[in-house]
Amino acid sequence: MAQRTSEFGIRLALGAQTGSIIQLVLKAGVRLALIGAVLGLIGAFGLSRLLSSVLPSMELNSGSVIAIVTGGLIAVAVIACYLPACRAARISPVEALRSE
């Protein structure tokens, strides 16, 4: 967010609403979280296949646990993006442009 402060200041100076700034930040953050979740799920399924061959008595494919953990991680990522987005949307355009 610190790197994009001047961009948000310019957007706000040109008339952007705070909701659009928050939406811009959340959209980028959620996209990265979803990409990470998909890559993590692919890795988890690959690792579970490997572990099931080594430890055949263990049940490693619990869909409900994987769904809950993935949903929780995406929720944490959204919250981690929302808080800085609110701070960035409240910045004064004059101070944002002055800082650069």
ROSE-464046 format. One line per field, with one value per residue: residue number from 1; chain; x, z negated, y of N, C-alpha, C in turn. Coordinates in nm, 2 decimals, always signed. Each point is the difference from the previous one (the first is absolute). Example, Ala and Ser with C-alpha at 12.3 -4.5 7.8 and 13.67 -1.06 7.14 Angstrom:
2
nr [1;2]
kette [A;A]
n.x [+1.32;-0.04]
n.z [-0.78;+0.07]
n.y [-0.57;+0.11]
ca.x [-0.09;+0.09]
ca.z [+0.00;+0.00]
ca.y [+0.12;+0.11]
c.x [+0.09;-0.08]
c.z [+0.00;-0.08]
c.y [+0.12;+0.11]
***
This chain:
100
nr [1;2;3;4;5;6;7;8;9;10;11;12;13;14;15;16;17;18;19;20;21;22;23;24;25;26;27;28;29;30;31;32;33;34;35;36;37;38;39;40;41;42;43;44;45;46;47;48;49;50;51;52;53;54;55;56;57;58;59;60;61;62;63;64;65;66;67;68;69;70;71;72;73;74;75;76;77;78;79;80;81;82;83;84;85;86;87;88;89;90;91;92;93;94;95;96;97;98;99;100]
kette [A;A;A;A;A;A;A;A;A;A;A;A;A;A;A;A;A;A;A;A;A;A;A;A;A;A;A;A;A;A;A;A;A;A;A;A;A;A;A;A;A;A;A;A;A;A;A;A;A;A;A;A;A;A;A;A;A;A;A;A;A;A;A;A;A;A;A;A;A;A;A;A;A;A;A;A;A;A;A;A;A;A;A;A;A;A;A;A;A;A;A;A;A;A;A;A;A;A;A;A]
n.x [+0.08;+0.11;+0.02;-0.12;+0.06;+0.11;-0.01;-0.02;+0.11;+0.06;-0.03;+0.03;+0.11;+0.00;-0.04;+0.09;-0.10;-0.02;-0.13;+0.03;+0.06;-0.10;-0.09;+0.07;+0.02;-0.13;-0.03;+0.11;-0.03;-0.13;+0.04;+0.09;-0.10;-0.08;+0.10;+0.03;-0.13;-0.01;+0.11;-0.05;-0.12;+0.06;+0.07;-0.11;-0.07;+0.10;+0.01;-0.14;+0.02;+0.10;-0.06;-0.10;+0.09;+0.05;-0.11;-0.02;+0.02;+0.07;-0.11;+0.04;-0.11;+0.00;-0.10;-0.06;+0.11;+0.02;-0.13;+0.00;+0.11;-0.04;-0.12;+0.05;+0.09;-0.10;-0.07;+0.10;+0.01;-0.13;+0.01;+0.11;-0.08;-0.11;+0.07;+0.11;-0.10;-0.06;+0.12;+0.01;-0.13;+0.05;+0.10;+0.05;-0.06;-0.01;-0.02;-0.08;-0.04;-0.01;-0.03;-0.04]
n.z [+0.00;-0.07;+0.08;-0.03;-0.10;+0.08;+0.05;-0.12;-0.03;+0.11;-0.03;-0.13;+0.05;+0.08;-0.12;-0.02;-0.01;-0.14;+0.04;+0.10;-0.09;-0.09;+0.09;+0.04;-0.13;-0.04;+0.12;-0.01;-0.13;+0.03;+0.11;-0.07;-0.09;+0.10;+0.06;-0.12;-0.01;+0.13;+0.00;-0.12;+0.06;+0.11;-0.08;-0.06;+0.11;+0.06;-0.11;+0.00;+0.14;-0.02;-0.09;+0.08;+0.08;-0.08;-0.03;+0.04;-0.13;+0.04;-0.05;+0.12;+0.05;-0.11;+0.09;-0.11;-0.05;+0.12;+0.01;-0.13;+0.01;+0.12;-0.04;-0.11;+0.08;+0.09;-0.10;-0.05;+0.12;+0.00;-0.12;+0.04;+0.10;-0.07;-0.10;+0.08;+0.07;-0.12;-0.04;+0.11;-0.02;-0.12;+0.08;-0.04;+0.11;-0.07;-0.11;+0.07;+0.06;-0.12;-0.03;+0.12]
n.y [-0.12;+0.00;-0.09;-0.02;+0.06;+0.04;-0.13;-0.04;+0.08;-0.03;-0.13;+0.02;+0.06;-0.11;-0.03;-0.09;-0.09;+0.01;-0.02;+0.08;+0.08;-0.01;+0.02;+0.10;+0.04;-0.01;+0.06;+0.08;+0.03;+0.01;+0.06;+0.06;+0.02;+0.02;+0.07;+0.06;+0.02;+0.04;+0.08;+0.05;+0.01;+0.04;+0.08;+0.04;+0.00;+0.06;+0.08;+0.01;+0.01;+0.08;+0.07;+0.00;+0.02;+0.10;+0.07;-0.13;-0.01;+0.10;+0.07;+0.04;-0.05;+0.08;+0.00;-0.04;-0.07;-0.05;-0.02;-0.05;-0.07;-0.03;-0.02;-0.06;-0.06;-0.02;-0.04;-0.06;-0.04;-0.02;-0.05;-0.08;-0.02;-0.03;-0.04;-0.04;-0.07;-0.02;-0.03;-0.07;-0.04;+0.00;-0.03;+0.11;+0.04;+0.11;-0.07;-0.07;+0.11;+0.06;-0.12;+0.02]
ca.x [-0.08;+0.09;+0.05;-0.11;-0.06;-0.02;-0.10;-0.13;-0.02;-0.04;-0.14;-0.09;+0.00;-0.08;-0.14;-0.03;-0.06;+0.08;-0.04;+0.07;+0.14;+0.00;-0.03;+0.12;+0.09;-0.06;+0.00;+0.13;+0.03;-0.07;+0.06;+0.12;-0.03;-0.06;+0.11;+0.07;-0.08;-0.01;+0.13;+0.01;-0.08;+0.07;+0.11;-0.05;-0.04;+0.12;+0.07;-0.08;+0.02;+0.13;-0.02;-0.09;+0.08;+0.09;-0.08;-0.13;-0.11;-0.05;-0.09;+0.06;-0.08;-0.12;-0.04;-0.06;+0.11;+0.07;-0.08;-0.01;+0.14;+0.02;-0.09;+0.06;+0.11;-0.04;-0.06;+0.11;+0.06;-0.10;+0.01;+0.13;-0.01;-0.10;+0.05;+0.08;-0.08;-0.07;+0.10;+0.04;-0.11;-0.02;+0.11;-0.02;+0.07;+0.11;+0.11;+0.05;+0.08;+0.11;+0.09;+0.08]
ca.z [+0.00;+0.00;+0.14;+0.09;-0.07;+0.09;+0.09;-0.06;-0.01;+0.13;+0.03;-0.09;+0.04;+0.13;-0.03;-0.03;-0.13;-0.08;+0.02;+0.12;-0.04;-0.08;+0.10;+0.08;-0.08;-0.03;+0.12;+0.02;-0.11;+0.01;+0.12;-0.04;-0.10;+0.08;+0.07;-0.10;-0.05;+0.10;+0.00;-0.12;+0.01;+0.09;-0.08;-0.11;+0.06;+0.04;-0.12;-0.06;+0.07;-0.04;-0.13;+0.00;+0.05;-0.11;-0.12;+0.06;-0.10;-0.03;+0.09;+0.03;+0.09;-0.06;+0.08;-0.08;-0.07;+0.10;+0.04;-0.11;-0.01;+0.12;-0.02;-0.11;+0.05;+0.09;-0.09;-0.06;+0.11;+0.03;-0.11;+0.01;+0.11;-0.03;-0.10;+0.07;+0.10;-0.07;-0.04;+0.12;+0.05;-0.09;+0.01;+0.06;+0.12;-0.01;-0.07;+0.08;+0.10;-0.06;-0.05;+0.11]
ca.y [+0.12;+0.12;+0.02;+0.04;+0.11;+0.11;-0.04;+0.02;+0.14;+0.05;-0.05;+0.08;+0.14;+0.01;-0.02;-0.13;-0.02;-0.09;-0.14;-0.05;-0.03;-0.13;-0.11;-0.03;-0.07;-0.13;-0.08;-0.05;-0.09;-0.13;-0.07;-0.07;-0.10;-0.11;-0.07;-0.08;-0.11;-0.11;-0.07;-0.08;-0.12;-0.09;-0.05;-0.09;-0.13;-0.07;-0.05;-0.10;-0.12;-0.05;-0.05;-0.12;-0.11;-0.04;-0.04;-0.03;-0.01;+0.14;+0.06;+0.13;+0.08;+0.05;+0.11;+0.11;+0.06;+0.08;+0.12;+0.10;+0.07;+0.08;+0.11;+0.08;+0.07;+0.11;+0.11;+0.07;+0.08;+0.11;+0.09;+0.06;+0.10;+0.10;+0.10;+0.10;+0.07;+0.10;+0.10;+0.07;+0.07;+0.12;+0.10;+0.13;+0.01;+0.10;-0.06;-0.11;+0.06;+0.07;-0.10;-0.04]
c.x [+0.09;+0.05;-0.11;-0.08;-0.03;-0.11;-0.14;-0.03;-0.05;-0.14;-0.10;-0.01;-0.09;-0.14;-0.04;-0.06;+0.09;-0.03;+0.07;+0.14;+0.01;-0.02;+0.12;+0.11;-0.04;+0.01;+0.13;+0.04;-0.07;+0.04;+0.12;-0.03;-0.06;+0.10;+0.08;-0.08;+0.00;+0.14;+0.02;-0.08;+0.06;+0.12;-0.05;-0.05;+0.12;+0.07;-0.08;+0.01;+0.14;-0.01;-0.08;+0.08;+0.10;-0.08;-0.14;-0.12;-0.05;-0.10;+0.04;-0.09;-0.13;-0.04;-0.06;+0.11;+0.07;-0.08;-0.01;+0.13;+0.02;-0.09;+0.05;+0.12;-0.04;-0.07;+0.11;+0.07;-0.08;+0.01;+0.13;+0.01;-0.09;+0.05;+0.09;-0.08;-0.08;+0.09;+0.04;-0.11;-0.02;+0.11;-0.04;+0.07;+0.11;+0.12;+0.06;+0.09;+0.12;+0.11;+0.10;+0.09]
c.z [+0.00;+0.14;+0.08;-0.06;+0.10;+0.10;-0.06;-0.03;+0.13;+0.03;-0.08;+0.04;+0.13;-0.03;-0.03;-0.14;-0.08;+0.02;+0.12;-0.03;-0.08;+0.10;+0.08;-0.07;-0.03;+0.12;+0.02;-0.10;+0.01;+0.12;-0.05;-0.10;+0.07;+0.08;-0.10;-0.05;+0.10;+0.00;-0.12;+0.00;+0.09;-0.07;-0.11;+0.06;+0.04;-0.12;-0.06;+0.07;-0.04;-0.14;-0.01;+0.05;-0.11;-0.12;+0.05;-0.09;-0.04;+0.10;+0.02;+0.09;-0.06;+0.06;-0.09;-0.07;+0.10;+0.04;-0.11;-0.01;+0.11;-0.02;-0.11;+0.05;+0.09;-0.09;-0.06;+0.10;+0.03;-0.12;+0.00;+0.11;-0.04;-0.09;+0.06;+0.10;-0.06;-0.04;+0.13;+0.06;-0.09;+0.02;+0.07;+0.14;+0.00;-0.07;+0.08;+0.12;-0.05;-0.05;+0.11;+0.04]
c.y [+0.12;+0.03;+0.06;+0.13;+0.11;-0.03;+0.02;+0.15;+0.06;-0.04;+0.08;+0.14;+0.02;-0.04;-0.15;-0.01;-0.10;-0.15;-0.06;-0.03;-0.13;-0.12;-0.03;-0.08;-0.15;-0.10;-0.06;-0.10;-0.14;-0.08;-0.07;-0.11;-0.12;-0.08;-0.08;-0.12;-0.12;-0.07;-0.08;-0.13;-0.10;-0.07;-0.10;-0.13;-0.08;-0.06;-0.11;-0.14;-0.07;-0.06;-0.13;-0.13;-0.05;-0.05;-0.03;+0.00;+0.14;+0.05;+0.14;+0.09;+0.03;+0.13;+0.12;+0.08;+0.09;+0.13;+0.10;+0.07;+0.09;+0.13;+0.10;+0.08;+0.11;+0.11;+0.08;+0.09;+0.12;+0.11;+0.08;+0.11;+0.12;+0.11;+0.11;+0.08;+0.11;+0.12;+0.08;+0.09;+0.13;+0.10;+0.12;+0.01;+0.09;-0.06;-0.12;+0.05;+0.07;-0.10;-0.05;+0.11]
***
